[in-house]
Amino acid sequence: MPSFVLTLSCPDRPGLVFAVTRWVAEAGGNILDSQQFTDTSDAEFFLRVHFDFADERSASDLSTAFGAVAAEHAMTYRLVVAEQPLRALVMVSKEGHCLNDLLYRQSTGALHVQIPAVVSNHRDLEKLAGAYDVPFVHAPVTAETKQDVERALLALVDELDVDVVVLARYMQILSDDLCRALEGRAINIHHSFLPSFKGARPYQQAHDRGVKLIGATAHYVTAALDEGPIIDQGVLRVDHRMTSADLARVGRDVEAQTLSRAVQLHAESRVLMNGPRTVVFD
């Protein structure tokens, strides 16, 4: 039988955990795992509950049934089948380290997603996608075609029933309209030198400054470039013996691992939005 994950947020008040767990029990469910957090700075409550039933249930019916509890406590909530992989559309440009990591983890079952297509503004990674039998969509972008490409992308998201868009080193700035359309369901990765080392050759800039830490940040996409709510970060120590090429090599590994962790957290409904921040249940 499938199990279910309920995530929610609402203004904090006494009795919220009781209200939810009572609803699960009265519906005949059994709680497998539960995590909660209250942000005392704005008195906002967050909860993730994983539960199952002895008989078969429908996620849509359960979600509708929970609506009365949600309305009583002003809850924003989402209920999904825990075993159902999220459909993740991956967008790339020329660098393949993040894409390769995502495709490999999906192929081994280590990542809780299905990748129905890879979209790129270049053809460099078409063979890599083909090696994993994932359809490749070439969508070259120019100043004249950008708007049309973004409209086609949203149409593809609908056509493929995509749950999340993953920017795996996609080197194009999304328009404000597209960012709004994908709010809360688009994840980006960038090296954690930003904003210190912007522009071209960030690892050379970091080497020239003698950095001792390098890392990567995975975050939700917003209109504010590279400033969306952070999901996960990775970091490694480096030293004076490493060349800029060494820094870039290590940085690629951190980027790939951090992005995959963020996608997994999102796919397992462990990330809840909290204004410009996130609550991440492990």
N, C-alpha and C positions, 0 to 999 in steps of 0.2 A: 504494500500500500504506500502511496506517496505521503510525504510529510510536508509541513507548511512552515513558512517563516512570515511572521507578522512584525513589521517595524512601524514605529509611530513616534510622533513628537507632539507636545501640547504644553500649555502653561502648567507649571507644577502646582500640585495640591495634594492633600492627604487622600489615600484610598485608590490611587491610580493602578498600582500593581494588583491590588485586590480586585478591582473592576475587571481587569484583563484576565487574570487567572481564573476568576469565577466564571467568566464567559467561556473560556476554554473548557473548564470542567463541566459546566452545564451543557455544553455542546457535545460532551462525550469524549473530549480530547485528553491526551496525556502530554505534559510538558517535558521535552527532552533537554532543553537548555534555555536559559533566560539571562539577559544582561540588561542593566539599566544605568542611567546616568542623569544627574540633575546639574545643569549649569547654573550655579548660584548667582552668577553675574547678571543674568536676566530671568532667573526663575523659570527656565525651560526644561522640560522633562523628556527624556529619550528612552526608548525601550525596544529590545529585539527579543522575540520569543519564537522558539522552534518547537513545534508540537506535531503529534500524529494522532491517528484514530485507528480503532480496531477494524473499522469498515471503510469502504471507499467514499471519499467526499470530493466535492468540486470546489476549486479555489474561488470561482466567481460566486458560488452560493454562500461560501463562508464569508467572503468579503462583504457581500450584501448584508448578511446576518449581523456582522460586527458593526455595521453602520449606526445602529441605535446607540451602542456604547460610545462610539467615536463622537457622535453628535452631542451626547450628554456632557462630554469632557473637552469639547473643542479640539479633537485630535485630528491631525493629518496623518494618514496611515496608508500602508501598502501591504498586501497579502499575496504571496506567491508560492508556487510549488517548489520546495527546496531542491528536488532532484532535477528540475528542468533547467538545462544550460541556457545561459543568455546568448542571444545572437549578436555577435560583435563584428561590425564592419571595420576593417583596418585600412587606414590611409597612410601612405608612405611617399617618399620622394626617391632619393638615390641610395641612402644608407639603409642596409638591411639587417643590422644586428638586432634591433627590437622586433622587427617582423619575424625574423628567423626564430627567435626565442618564443614568441607567441604561437607560431605555427607548430613548432616542435612540442611545446607543452600541450597544445590542443590535441595533437596526434597521439600523445601517450595517455591522455585522460587526466593529466596533472592540472589542467586549467579548465574551469567550469564554464566553458563557452563553446559555441559553434561559430566558425568563421565562414559566412556564406560567400564572401567576396573580399578581394583586396583592390583598393582604388589607388591609383598613382598618377601624378602629373608627368612621370617619365616611365620608360619601358625597362629600366635597368633591372628591376626585380621581378619581371614577368616569369622568368624561368624558375625562380625560387618559389613563387606561388604555385606554379604548375607542378613542381616536385611534390607538393602536398595535395595535389588535385583540388586546389582552391581556385575558382574563377578569378581572372584578373581583368580589371576595367581600366583602360587607359583614358585619362581625362586631362589633357594638356591645358594649362591655364595661362592666359595672357590678360592684359588689362581689358581688352575688348571682350573676351569670352568668360571672364570671372563670374559675372552674374548668372550667365546661362549654365555654367558648370555647377554652381551652387544650387540652382534650381533642380538640375538633373540629379545632384547628390541627394537632396531631400526626397525626390521621387523614388530613388533607389532605396533609400531607408524605408520608405513605406512599402515598396514592392517586395523587399526581402524580409519584411517584418523585423527590422533591426531594433534591438534593445539599447545598444550602446555603440558609439563611434569612438574608435581608438586611433589617436594621432600618433603613430609610431615613427616619429621623426619626419612628419609631413611638413615640408618647409614652405608653406604658404600661410599667410595671415587670413583667417576667416573673417568675413564681414560681420558687423554687429548684428544684422538680421539673422544670419545663420547661427551665430552664437546664442541668440535668444531662442531660436527654434530648437536648438539642441541642449538647452539649459538642463543641467543635471544628468545628462546622458552622453556626454562627450569628454574623453579623458586625454590629456596631453602629457608629454614628458619633455623635460629640458634639463640641461646640466645646471648644477647649483651654483655656478659662477655668476649667473644673472642675479642682480643687475650690474655686478662689478665689471664683468667682461662681456660686453655686448658686441654684436656684429661678427665679422669674419675671424676665424682662427682663435676661438676663445681659449683653447688649450695652449697655444703658443703664448697668448697674453698671460695666462696663468703661470706658465713656466718662467716667463720673463719677470714676473713678480715674486717668484719663489714660494708659491702656495704650499701648504703642508697638508691640506685636506681637499679632496675632490668628492663630488657627489652628484646626485640627481634628484629631481623633484617631480612627482606625478601629481597632477591636479585637475580639477574640473575646468573645462574651457569657459571663459567669460569674455566679454568684449574688451576687458582690460588685459592686454597682452601679458601672458605668463604670470598672472596675478590671481588666478582663480583659487577656490578653496582647495587646500592641500589634502591629498589622500595618503600619500606615503613618500618617504624620503630615504635615500641610501647615502652612505658616506664611507670613504676609505682614506687612510693616511698615506701620504706620499712623501718623498724626501728629495734631497738635492741631487742624488745620483740618477734620477729619472729624467729622460729627455721629454720634449713636448710630445713626441710620438708615443712614448711610454704612457704619458698622462692620458692621451687620447684613447689608447688601447684599454687602459683600466677604466676610463670613463665610459666607454661603450658597454663594458660588462655591467657597471653599476646602473646605467640607464636601462638596459634590457631587463635586469632583475627587478629594479624598482617599478618599472611599468607593469611587468607581469604580476607583481604582488598587488599593485593597485587595482588592476583589472580583476584579479581573483577576489579581492575584498569587495569590490562593487558587485561582482557576479553572485556572491554569497549574501548579499543584502546586509553587509556589515558597516556600510558607510551612510551616515545620516547628515544631511545638510544642517548647519547651525549658523545661518547668516554667512559671513565671509570665511567661516571655519567649518570643520567637519567633526563629527563624533564618530570614531572608528572602534567598533567592537571586535576584539580578537577572537 
